[in-house]
Amino acid sequence: MRKGLLLGLASMLVVASPAAAKPAAKPAARVTDWTHVVAATPAGGFVLGNPKAKVKLVEYGSLTCPHCRRFDEEGVPTLLANYVKSGQVSWEFRNYVRDAADLTAALIARCNGARSFFPLVRALYKDQPVWFGKAAGTPKDELQKLADLPPQQQFVGMAKFAGLDAWAASHGVPVAKSGQCLANLKSVDQLVQMTSDATEQHPDFQGTPTFLINGGLVKDTGTWSQLEPQLKAALGG
């Protein structure tokens, strides 16, 4: 399947013992902006926001999907500002890889770990017409040669065709590091498995973007104008 395709003091009236004189631990700081809290998830994705949010949103997205790019442009700024930041909603992104270029871009996005994942995904969507255009324009005979390479070399090659090696370097992922990530077959297998799990676990999966709200698949919802009313309903508003 490989081939076909990131944290009072004691009372002043009491003479305290040395042990009792230790200052009390400071209370945990209250999070006021949950868009800075990100973690990897057991499903293989990355989640942004309050892990105890009332509404847990999951997006299955493809980095080569124009509809996913449109959702990122039209919906994500409002999703972050109005729902994730306050801690009401958490947003998990799970890669759904549709082709070799998609898988290559996903490996780049995940390369620096959880903290940089969402910024890299959003940057990849912004520049999608450029890098995916290059990948789509690769001659068929070159793609065949790529498919015949050992698995560890295939996505390194695709990154060169799409210009993603240079793109990654300009976005904080050095060429040497991106090369390691692109050759990591464990990461490739994880992405393939996550894609397979999406359709096996959700028989009504209709392509990307697909959304889950608190574990339930939301049908016929691929745009922000369709999704936001569903979020408001789940929040009780």
C-alpha positions, 0 to 999 in steps of 0.5 A: 500500500506504500507503493500505491501511494508533535506541561502559604506560608505557615502561620506567623503564630506558629514556630515551624519546624524546618520541614514545615517551613518549605513553601507550598507548591504554587497553584497551576496556572490557569490556561486562558488560551487553549490554542497553545496546548497540543498533544499526540493522540492514541488514534495517531492524530494531533489534538489542539485545545482543552483535553476536557472540552465539552465538545471534541471535534475530529477532522479527517483531512487530506493535504491534497484535498481542495475542499480541506484547503477551503475549510482551513481558509474559511473555517479554522480561524473562527474555529480557533478564535471562537471555540478552541481558544476558550476551551469549549472545543478541542480539535483533533486532526487525523491525516487521511492520505489519498496519494503519494504526494499527500503522504509525503506532505503528511510526513513533513507536517508531522516531522517536528512533532506536536508543537509545529504540526498545526502551523505546518498543516496550515502552511501546507494548505496555503501553498497547496496549489504550488507544491501539489501542482508540481507533484501532479505535473510529474511525468508518468515515467518518473513516477514509475521509476519512483514506485520502483525504488525501495520504500525508504526512498520513495517519499524522499523522491516525491518530496523533491518532485513537489519541492517539499524538501526545500519548502520544509527547510524554509518552514523550520524542518532542515533537509537532513531531518525531513529526509529522515522523516520521509524515510521512516517506514514506521511513520508511513505505516502509521499514516496508512493505518490511520487512513484504513481505520477511518473507513473501517470504523466509520462505514458512512465515511464520505471523503475529506474533510469528514468530521466527528463530534464527540465520537459520532460522524457528522454526515453531509458536513464538509464546509464551515457553514455546515459544521458550525451549527453542529458545534453550537448544537453540541455546546447546547447553544 
